[in-house]
Amino acid sequence: MRPWLLWTFLAVVCWGVWAILARLLGESLTAGQQQALSTLGLLPVIAALAISGKLTSQGNRRRGAGYALAAGGLTCLGNIAYYDVLSRGARAATVVPLTALYPLVTVLLAVLVLGERLNRIQLAGVILSLGAIYLFNVQQDGGFFSAWLLVALIPIGLWGVAALLQKLATQQISGELATLWFLAAFFPVTAFLLLQQPLPISVPTQTWLLVILLGFAFALGNFALLVAFARDGKASVIAPLAGLYPLASLPIAILLLGERPGFREGAGILLALLAVIALALESPASAPQPT
């Protein structure tokens, strides 16, 4: 098995846990407070990377750091929108698969910016993803748009662009160094959020534990993703594979939270997962023709 694939699987597991932890926090904290406090969970990953001895560069170090910082900033903003969706009462079994469609943005950008190509199966994945968005969108009570859909589209766009920037960063610097710069972008955003939304007078111990674990799972997942990119994985392949994290979070949402998706939601979930799988299928390299 290729090394980048193992690292991608680690990202899937970490993000699957992260998605459920965000749901468990519920309305105990605002979206901004969740993002700010979860920064504490980044510190163990940052400390381990700082002493790893693998903070190297194979290209333009400044450019790589700039890409990683920009990716971190966009991801941070996307997280706030994601937490806000969950705090509105949207079900994790529905929100998580929908936001997992962010690789669609990454794949399209990879085609335009990096010159990567989509095969027929990946094109089918694009169509499946649009069908999933439609099923998540249509309501049975006569309305067309769900109350949280527009907010849910924000992290899809921001995370999709951020994934491309992460790949660009690892073309210049190591995955470990890119992760450090990526995570560093969260601290100025945290300071701003705390100025805008001071913490409650008392935060329960359970909430502290959940929010720190939230940040740790998120940081470890992004470290795994950046290392996968640095191990010569293509953005149009790794991003859709990483988008499979609902496969890790959905069973937890059903068993732990007791959520039961309806038929329409189940169909949307199925299309979303099929879309991610289809987007991840590369065409094999063509063998050289004999002369």
Backbone hydrogen bonds in HBPLUS format (Angstrom, degrees):
<---DONOR---> <-ACCEPTOR-->    atom                        ^
c    i                          cat <-CA-CA->   ^        H-A-AA   ^      H-
h    n   atom  resd res      DA  || num        DHA   H-A  angle D-A-AA Bond
n    s   type  num  typ     dist DA aas  dist angle  dist       angle   num
A0005-LEU N   A0002-ARG O   3.01 MM   3  5.41 133.7  2.23 108.5 120.9     1
A0006-LEU N   A0002-ARG O   3.37 MM   4  6.84 151.5  2.46 151.8 159.2     2
A0007-TRP N   A0003-PRO O   3.16 MM   4  6.49 162.9  2.19 155.5 159.6     3
A0008-THR N   A0004-TRP O   3.01 MM   4  6.14 145.7  2.13 135.8 145.3     4
A0009-PHE N   A0005-LEU O   3.01 MM   4  6.30 151.6  2.09 146.6 153.5     5
A0010-LEU N   A0006-LEU O   3.13 MM   4  6.47 149.6  2.23 144.3 152.2     6
A0011-ALA N   A0007-TRP O   3.08 MM   4  6.42 151.6  2.17 143.7 151.0     7
A0012-VAL N   A0008-THR O   2.99 MM   4  6.34 150.4  2.08 146.7 154.9     8
A0013-VAL N   A0009-PHE O   3.12 MM   4  6.45 160.6  2.16 151.1 154.2     9
A0014-CYS N   A0010-LEU O   3.01 MM   4  6.22 171.4  2.02 155.4 157.8    10
A0015-TRP N   A0011-ALA O   2.93 MM   4  5.99 167.6  1.95 152.0 155.7    11
A0016-GLY N   A0012-VAL O   2.94 MM   4  6.02 143.1  2.08 141.0 151.5    12
A0017-VAL N   A0013-VAL O   3.13 MM   4  6.43 157.2  2.19 151.4 155.7    13
A0018-TRP N   A0014-CYS O   2.93 MM   4  6.18 158.0  1.98 145.9 153.0    14
A0019-ALA N   A0015-TRP O   2.93 MM   4  6.03 155.6  1.99 145.2 149.7    15
A0021-LEU N   A0017-VAL O   2.98 MM   4  6.25 159.9  2.03 156.0 162.2    16
A0022-ALA N   A0018-TRP O   3.08 MM   4  6.30 154.8  2.15 149.4 155.1    17
A0023-ARG N   A0019-ALA O   3.35 MM   4  6.61 145.4  2.47 133.2 141.8    18
A0023-ARG N   A0020-ILE O   3.02 MM   3  4.99 118.0  2.42  93.8 109.5    19
A0024-LEU N   A0020-ILE O   2.90 MM   4  6.23 152.4  1.98 152.6 160.5    20
A0025-LEU N   A0021-LEU O   3.15 MM   4  6.42 142.5  2.29 144.4 152.8    21
A0026-GLY N   A0023-ARG O   3.10 MM   3  5.34 131.8  2.34 101.5 113.8    22
A0028-SER N   A0025-LEU O   3.09 MM   3  5.90 165.2  2.11 148.2 150.6    23
A0034-GLN N   A0030-THR O   2.90 MM   4  6.16 156.7  1.95 155.3 161.6    24
A0035-GLN N   A0031-ALA O   3.10 MM   4  6.34 161.7  2.13 147.4 151.8    25
A0036-ALA N   A0032-GLY O   2.93 MM   4  6.12 158.5  1.98 146.3 152.7    26
A0037-LEU N   A0033-GLN O   2.90 MM   4  5.97 176.3  1.90 154.1 155.4    27
A0038-SER N   A0034-GLN O   2.97 MM   4  5.89 151.6  2.05 143.3 151.5    28
A0039-THR N   A0036-ALA O   3.23 MM   3  5.62 153.8  2.31 105.9 113.6    29
A0040-LEU N   A0037-LEU O   3.11 MM   3  5.94 161.6  2.14 121.4 125.1    30
A0041-GLY N   A0038-SER O   2.93 MM   3  5.44 140.3  2.10 110.4 120.6    31
A0042-LEU N   A0039-THR O   2.98 MM   3  5.27 153.8  2.05 106.8 115.2    32
A0043-LEU N   A0040-LEU O   3.27 MM   3  5.67 149.2  2.37 107.7 115.1    33
A0046-ILE N   A0042-LEU O   2.98 MM   4  6.21 160.9  2.01 157.3 163.6    34
A0047-ALA N   A0043-LEU O   2.87 MM   4  6.02 162.7  1.90 156.1 160.3    35
A0048-ALA N   A0044-PRO O   3.05 MM   4  6.23 158.5  2.10 144.9 150.3    36
A0049-LEU N   A0045-VAL O   3.02 MM   4  6.22 156.3  2.08 147.7 154.1    37
A0050-ALA N   A0046-ILE O   2.92 MM   4  6.07 151.6  2.00 148.8 156.7    38
A0052-SER N   A0049-LEU O   3.07 MM   3  4.92 166.2  2.09 106.6 109.9    39
A0174-SER N   A0056-THR O   2.90 MM 118  5.43 168.6  1.91 147.0 143.1    40
A0058-GLN N   A0172-GLN O   2.91 MM 114  5.49 143.8  2.04 130.6 142.2    41
A0059-GLY N   A0172-GLN O   2.85 MM 113  4.25 123.5  2.18 153.8 138.3    42
A0064-GLY N   A0060-ASN O   2.99 MM   4  6.20 164.9  2.01 154.6 159.1    43
A0065-ALA N   A0061-ARG O   3.00 MM   4  6.19 158.0  2.05 146.8 152.5    44
A0066-GLY N   A0062-ARG O   2.97 MM   4  6.18 152.5  2.05 145.5 153.2    45
A0067-TYR N   A0063-ARG O   2.97 MM   4  6.29 159.6  2.01 155.5 159.9    46
A0068-ALA N   A0064-GLY O   3.03 MM   4  6.26 163.3  2.06 148.9 153.5    47
A0069-LEU N   A0065-ALA O   2.88 MM   4  6.05 159.4  1.92 149.7 155.2    48
A0070-ALA N   A0066-GLY O   2.98 MM   4  6.13 163.1  2.01 148.3 153.0    49
A0071-ALA N   A0067-TYR O   2.90 MM   4  6.12 156.5  1.95 148.6 155.5    50
A0072-GLY N   A0068-ALA O   2.91 MM   4  6.15 154.6  1.98 146.3 153.2    51
A0073-GLY N   A0069-LEU O   2.94 MM   4  6.23 157.8  1.99 151.1 156.7    52
A0074-LEU N   A0070-ALA O   3.03 MM   4  6.26 166.1  2.05 153.7 156.5    53
A0075-THR N   A0071-ALA O   2.94 MM   4  6.05 160.0  1.98 147.7 154.0    54
A0076-CYS N   A0072-GLY O   2.93 MM   4  6.03 156.5  1.98 146.0 152.5    55
A0077-LEU N   A0073-GLY O   3.15 MM   4  6.42 160.4  2.19 147.7 151.8    56
A0078-GLY N   A0074-LEU O   2.94 MM   4  6.18 153.6  2.01 146.4 154.5    57
A0079-ASN N   A0075-THR O   2.83 MM   4  6.10 148.3  1.93 149.9 158.5    58
A0080-ILE N   A0076-CYS O   3.17 MM   4  6.51 153.3  2.25 146.7 152.7    59
A0081-ALA N   A0077-LEU O   3.23 MM   4  6.58 159.1  2.28 147.3 151.8    60
A0082-TYR N   A0078-GLY O   2.95 MM   4  6.19 152.7  2.02 145.6 153.9    61
A0083-TYR N   A0079-ASN O   2.80 MM   4  6.08 165.6  1.82 159.8 162.1    62
A0084-ASP N   A0080-ILE O   2.97 MM   4  6.11 148.4  2.07 141.1 150.4    63
A0085-VAL N   A0081-ALA O   3.02 MM   4  6.32 148.2  2.13 144.2 151.7    64
A0086-LEU N   A0082-TYR O   3.19 MM   4  6.57 162.2  2.23 152.7 155.9    65
A0087-SER N   A0083-TYR O   2.93 MM   4  6.15 150.1  2.02 146.0 154.8    66
A0088-ARG N   A0085-VAL O   3.13 MM   3  5.30 145.4  2.26 100.5 110.7    67
A0089-GLY N   A0086-LEU O   3.13 MM   3  5.57 161.1  2.17 112.7 116.4    68
A0094-THR N   A0091-ARG O   3.05 MM   3  5.45 152.2  2.12 108.2 116.8    69
A0095-VAL N   A0091-ARG O   2.86 MM   4  6.08 174.5  1.86 164.1 165.4    70
A0096-VAL N   A0092-ALA O   3.07 MM   4  5.57 161.6  2.10 137.6 143.4    71
A0098-LEU N   A0094-THR O   3.31 MM   4  6.43 157.3  2.37 145.4 152.0    72
A0099-THR N   A0095-VAL O   2.94 MM   4  6.14 174.1  1.94 166.2 166.0    73
A0100-ALA N   A0096-VAL O   3.04 MM   4  6.11 131.7  2.28 140.0 153.3    74
A0101-LEU N   A0098-LEU O   3.06 MM   3  5.72 161.3  2.10 117.8 121.5    75
A0102-TYR N   A0099-THR O   3.23 MM   3  6.02 152.0  2.32 122.8 123.4    76
A0104-LEU N   A0101-LEU O   2.97 MM   3  5.80 159.1  2.02 125.9 131.4    77
A0105-VAL N   A0102-TYR O   2.96 MM   3  5.58 132.9  2.18 118.0 127.8    78
A0106-THR N   A0102-TYR O   3.42 MM   4  6.87 156.2  2.48 143.7 150.1    79
A0107-VAL N   A0103-PRO O   2.77 MM   4  5.96 164.6  1.79 159.9 162.3    80
A0108-LEU N   A0104-LEU O   3.14 MM   4  6.29 166.2  2.16 145.8 149.4    81
A0109-LEU N   A0105-VAL O   3.00 MM   4  6.20 160.3  2.04 149.9 155.5    82
A0110-ALA N   A0106-THR O   2.79 MM   4  5.96 151.7  1.87 148.1 156.9    83
A0111-VAL N   A0107-VAL O   2.99 MM   4  6.27 148.0  2.10 147.3 155.1    84
A0112-LEU N   A0108-LEU O   3.13 MM   4  6.42 155.1  2.19 142.6 149.1    85
A0113-VAL N   A0109-LEU O   2.66 MM   4  5.67 171.8  1.67 161.0 163.7    86
A0114-LEU N   A0110-ALA O   2.95 MM   4  4.91 132.3  2.19 113.7 128.1    87
A0116-GLU N   A0110-ALA O   3.17 MM   6  5.70 159.7  2.21 133.1 129.1    88
A0123-LEU N   A0119-ASN O   3.00 MM   4  6.31 151.3  2.08 149.0 157.6    89
A0124-ALA N   A0120-ARG O   2.95 MM   4  6.25 146.9  2.07 141.7 150.8    90
A0125-GLY N   A0121-ILE O   2.94 MM   4  6.32 138.6  2.12 137.8 149.9    91
A0126-VAL N   A0122-GLN O   3.06 MM   4  6.49 141.4  2.21 143.1 152.5    92
A0126-VAL N   A0123-LEU O   3.15 MM   3  5.10 122.7  2.50  92.0 105.8    93
A0127-ILE N   A0123-LEU O   3.25 MM   4  6.66 156.0  2.31 145.5 150.4    94
A0128-LEU N   A0124-ALA O   2.89 MM   4  6.19 159.3  1.94 151.3 157.5    95
A0129-SER N   A0125-GLY O   2.91 MM   4  6.07 153.8  1.98 145.9 152.5    96
A0130-LEU N   A0126-VAL O   3.14 MM   4  6.45 152.4  2.22 145.3 152.0    97
A0131-GLY N   A0127-ILE O   3.03 MM   4  6.34 151.7  2.11 146.6 154.7    98
A0132-ALA N   A0128-LEU O   2.90 MM   4  6.22 146.8  2.01 146.1 155.4    99
A0133-ILE N   A0129-SER O   3.01 MM   4  6.32 158.1  2.06 148.1 153.1   100
A0134-TYR N   A0130-LEU O   3.06 MM   4  6.32 151.9  2.14 142.3 150.0   101
A0135-LEU N   A0131-GLY O   3.03 MM   4  6.33 157.7  2.08 147.3 152.5   102
A0136-PHE N   A0132-ALA O   2.94 MM   4  6.19 157.9  1.99 153.8 159.8   103
A0137-ASN N   A0133-ILE O   2.97 MM   4  5.93 128.9  2.24 134.5 148.2   104
A0137-ASN N   A0134-TYR O   3.02 MM   3  4.87 128.4  2.29  91.6 106.4   105
A0138-VAL N   A0134-TYR O   2.95 MM   4  6.14 159.4  1.99 162.9 163.4   106
A0149-LEU N   A0146-SER O   3.32 MM   3  5.38 155.9  2.38 103.0 109.9   107
A0152-ALA N   A0148-TRP O   2.94 MM   4  6.14 149.6  2.03 149.8 159.6   108
A0152-ALA N   A0149-LEU O   2.96 MM   3  4.91 113.9  2.41  94.0 111.0   109
A0153-LEU N   A0149-LEU O   3.00 MM   4  6.34 134.7  2.21 149.8 162.0   110
A0154-ILE N   A0151-VAL O   3.15 MM   3  5.45 146.7  2.26 104.8 114.1   111
A0157-GLY N   A0153-LEU O   3.17 MM   4  6.43 159.2  2.21 148.6 152.0   112
A0158-LEU N   A0154-ILE O   3.01 MM   4  6.24 174.2  2.01 163.0 164.3   113
A0159-TRP N   A0155-PRO O   2.83 MM   4  5.57 162.5  1.86 142.7 148.8   114
A0160-GLY N   A0156-ILE O   3.12 MM   4  5.99 146.7  2.23 132.7 142.0   115
A0161-VAL N   A0157-GLY O   3.16 MM   4  6.40 160.3  2.20 149.9 153.4   116
A0162-ALA N   A0158-LEU O   2.95 MM   4  6.11 160.8  1.99 148.9 155.1   117
A0163-ALA N   A0159-TRP O   2.99 MM   4  6.12 152.6  2.06 146.6 151.9   118
A0165-LEU N   A0161-VAL O   3.10 MM   4  6.45 158.2  2.15 151.3 157.5   119
A0166-GLN N   A0162-ALA O   2.87 MM   4  6.16 145.9  1.99 147.7 157.6   120
A0167-LYS N   A0163-ALA O   3.12 MM   4  6.43 153.8  2.19 144.8 150.7   121
A0168-LEU N   A0164-LEU O   3.00 MM   4  6.35 159.0  2.05 149.9 155.8   122
A0169-ALA N   A0165-LEU O   2.88 MM   4  6.09 148.1  1.98 143.8 152.6   123
A0170-THR N   A0166-GLN O   3.10 MM   4  6.40 155.8  2.16 148.9 153.9   124
A0171-GLN N   A0168-LEU O   3.23 MM   3  5.25 149.4  2.33  97.4 106.4   125
A0172-GLN N   A0169-ALA O   2.99 MM   3  5.51 157.9  2.04 112.7 119.9   126
A0173-ILE N   A0169-ALA O   2.98 MM   4  6.21 161.0  2.02 155.9 162.1   127
A0178-ALA N   A0174-SER O   2.90 MM   4  6.07 161.4  1.93 152.8 158.8   128
A0179-THR N   A0175-GLY O   2.96 MM   4  6.07 147.4  2.07 138.8 147.1   129
A0180-LEU N   A0176-GLU O   3.17 MM   4  6.49 153.3  2.24 143.1 149.4   130
A0181-TRP N   A0177-LEU O   3.15 MM   4  6.49 165.7  2.17 155.4 157.4   131
A0182-PHE N   A0178-ALA O   2.85 MM   4  5.94 155.3  1.91 146.3 154.4   132
A0183-LEU N   A0179-THR O   2.87 MM   4  6.03 167.9  1.88 155.8 157.3   133
A0184-ALA N   A0180-LEU O   2.93 MM   4  6.04 142.4  2.08 140.5 151.7   134
A0185-ALA N   A0182-PHE O   3.35 MM   3  5.74 144.6  2.49 103.5 111.8   135
A0186-PHE N   A0183-LEU O   3.08 MM   3  5.63 158.1  2.13 114.3 120.8   136
A0187-PHE N   A0184-ALA O   3.31 MM   3  5.86 152.6  2.39 113.2 119.1   137
A0190-THR N   A0186-PHE O   2.89 MM   4  6.04 147.2  2.00 142.4 152.1   138
A0191-ALA N   A0187-PHE O   2.99 MM   4  6.29 158.7  2.03 152.6 157.1   139
A0192-PHE N   A0188-PRO O   3.07 MM   4  6.31 159.7  2.11 146.0 151.0   140
A0193-LEU N   A0189-VAL O   2.92 MM   4  6.14 160.4  1.96 150.3 155.9   141
A0194-LEU N   A0190-THR O   2.95 MM   4  6.17 158.3  2.00 154.1 159.2   142
A0195-LEU N   A0191-ALA O   3.13 MM   4  6.36 143.4  2.28 141.3 150.7   143
A0196-GLN N   A0192-PHE O   3.06 MM   4  6.34 148.0  2.16 146.0 154.9   144
A0197-GLN N   A0193-LEU O   2.71 MM   4  5.81 154.6  1.77 152.6 160.3   145
A0207-THR N   A0204-PRO O   3.08 MM   3  5.27 120.4  2.45  99.5 114.0   146
A0208-TRP N   A0204-PRO O   3.09 MM   4  6.51 157.5  2.14 153.0 159.2   147
A0209-LEU N   A0205-THR O   2.99 MM   4  6.29 161.6  2.03 152.2 156.8   148
A0210-LEU N   A0206-GLN O   2.94 MM   4  6.17 164.0  1.96 149.9 154.1   149
A0211-VAL N   A0207-THR O   2.94 MM   4  6.07 165.9  1.96 154.3 157.9   150
A0212-ILE N   A0208-TRP O   3.01 MM   4  6.14 152.7  2.09 148.6 155.5   151
A0213-LEU N   A0209-LEU O   3.00 MM   4  6.16 163.2  2.03 150.3 155.2   152
A0214-LEU N   A0210-LEU O   2.85 MM   4  6.01 143.0  1.99 140.6 151.9   153
A0215-GLY N   A0211-VAL O   3.17 MM   4  6.43 156.4  2.23 140.4 143.9   154
A0216-PHE N   A0212-ILE O   2.99 MM   4  6.26 156.0  2.05 147.8 155.0   155
A0217-ALA N   A0213-LEU O   2.92 MM   4  6.04 171.7  1.92 154.4 155.9   156
A0218-PHE N   A0214-LEU O   3.10 MM   4  6.22 156.8  2.16 144.3 151.2   157
A0219-ALA N   A0215-GLY O   2.91 MM   4  6.04 163.2  1.94 148.4 152.8   158
A0220-LEU N   A0216-PHE O   2.91 MM   4  6.07 167.6  1.93 155.7 159.0   159
A0221-GLY N   A0217-ALA O   3.03 MM   4  6.06 154.4  2.09 140.4 147.5   160
A0222-ASN N   A0218-PHE O   3.06 MM   4  6.32 156.2  2.11 148.7 154.6   161
A0223-PHE N   A0219-ALA O   2.94 MM   4  6.17 150.6  2.02 147.2 155.8   162
A0224-ALA N   A0220-LEU O   3.02 MM   4  6.25 160.7  2.06 147.1 151.7   163
A0225-LEU N   A0221-GLY O   2.98 MM   4  6.25 152.5  2.06 142.5 150.4   164
A0226-LEU N   A0222-ASN O   2.95 MM   4  6.11 164.9  1.97 150.0 153.0   165
A0227-VAL N   A0223-PHE O   3.00 MM   4  6.21 158.0  2.05 151.3 157.4   166
A0228-ALA N   A0224-ALA O   2.97 MM   4  6.16 150.8  2.06 142.9 151.2   167
A0229-PHE N   A0225-LEU O   2.95 MM   4  6.31 154.6  2.02 149.4 156.2   168
A0230-ALA N   A0226-LEU O   2.92 MM   4  6.16 153.6  1.99 143.4 150.9   169
A0231-ARG N   A0227-VAL O   2.96 MM   4  6.18 126.5  2.25 139.9 153.4   170
A0231-ARG N   A0228-ALA O   3.18 MM   3  5.11 137.8  2.37  94.6 106.4   171
A0237-VAL N   A0234-LYS O   3.10 MM   3  5.32 156.4  2.16 105.9 113.3   172
A0238-ILE N   A0234-LYS O   2.87 MM   4  6.04 176.9  1.87 170.1 169.1   173
A0239-ALA N   A0235-ALA O   3.20 MM   4  5.69 157.0  2.26 134.0 140.9   174
A0241-LEU N   A0237-VAL O   3.18 MM   4  6.37 158.7  2.23 146.2 152.7   175
A0242-ALA N   A0238-ILE O   2.80 MM   4  6.00 160.3  1.84 158.1 163.5   176
A0243-GLY N   A0239-ALA O   3.01 MM   4  6.21 133.9  2.23 138.7 151.5   177
A0244-LEU N   A0241-LEU O   2.99 MM   3  5.48 162.2  2.02 114.0 118.0   178
A0245-TYR N   A0242-ALA O   3.33 MM   3  6.19 144.6  2.47 123.4 124.7   179
A0247-LEU N   A0244-LEU O   2.85 MM   3  5.77 157.6  1.90 132.2 137.6   180
A0248-ALA N   A0245-TYR O   2.96 MM   3  5.36 144.9  2.08 110.3 120.0   181
A0249-SER N   A0245-TYR O   3.13 MM   4  6.48 149.2  2.23 145.1 154.5   182
A0250-LEU N   A0246-PRO O   2.72 MM   4  5.42 166.8  1.74 148.8 151.1   183
A0253-ALA N   A0249-SER O   2.91 MM   4  6.19 155.3  1.97 154.2 162.0   184
A0254-ILE N   A0250-LEU O   2.98 MM   4  6.21 152.6  2.05 154.6 161.5   185
A0255-LEU N   A0251-PRO O   2.92 MM   4  6.03 166.4  1.94 148.0 152.1   186
A0256-LEU N   A0252-ILE O   2.71 MM   4  5.38 156.8  1.76 144.2 152.5   187
A0257-LEU N   A0253-ALA O   3.20 MM   4  5.00 133.6  2.43 106.4 119.5   188
A0259-GLU N   A0253-ALA O   3.32 MM   6  6.07 171.7  2.33 141.1 138.6   189
A0266-GLY N   A0262-GLY O   2.68 MM   4  5.77 153.1  1.75 148.0 157.0   190
A0267-ALA N   A0263-PHE O   2.87 MM   4  6.13 153.1  1.94 149.6 156.2   191
A0268-GLY N   A0264-ARG O   3.00 MM   4  6.29 153.3  2.07 143.9 151.4   192
A0269-ILE N   A0265-GLU O   2.80 MM   4  6.09 155.6  1.86 151.7 158.5   193
A0270-LEU N   A0266-GLY O   2.92 MM   4  6.13 160.7  1.96 147.3 152.5   194
A0271-LEU N   A0267-ALA O   2.98 MM   4  6.22 162.6  2.01 148.9 153.2   195
A0272-ALA N   A0268-GLY O   2.90 MM   4  6.06 156.0  1.95 146.3 153.5   196
A0273-LEU N   A0269-ILE O   2.97 MM   4  6.22 162.6  2.00 154.5 158.0   197
A0274-LEU N   A0270-LEU O   2.92 MM   4  6.10 160.4  1.96 149.9 156.0   198
A0275-ALA N   A0271-LEU O   2.81 MM   4  5.93 148.1  1.91 143.8 153.0   199
A0276-VAL N   A0272-ALA O   3.06 MM   4  6.35 155.8  2.12 145.8 151.4   200
A0277-ILE N   A0273-LEU O   3.00 MM   4  6.26 162.3  2.03 149.6 154.3   201
A0278-ALA N   A0274-LEU O   2.86 MM   4  6.04 162.8  1.89 148.8 153.8   202
A0279-LEU N   A0275-ALA O   2.91 MM   4  6.07 156.5  1.96 148.2 154.7   203
A0280-ALA N   A0276-VAL O   3.21 MM   4  6.35 129.4  2.48 136.1 148.2   204
A0280-ALA N   A0277-ILE O   3.07 MM   3  5.18 136.6  2.26  98.0 110.5   205
A0281-LEU N   A0278-ALA O   3.24 MM   3  5.47 160.7  2.28 107.3 112.9   206
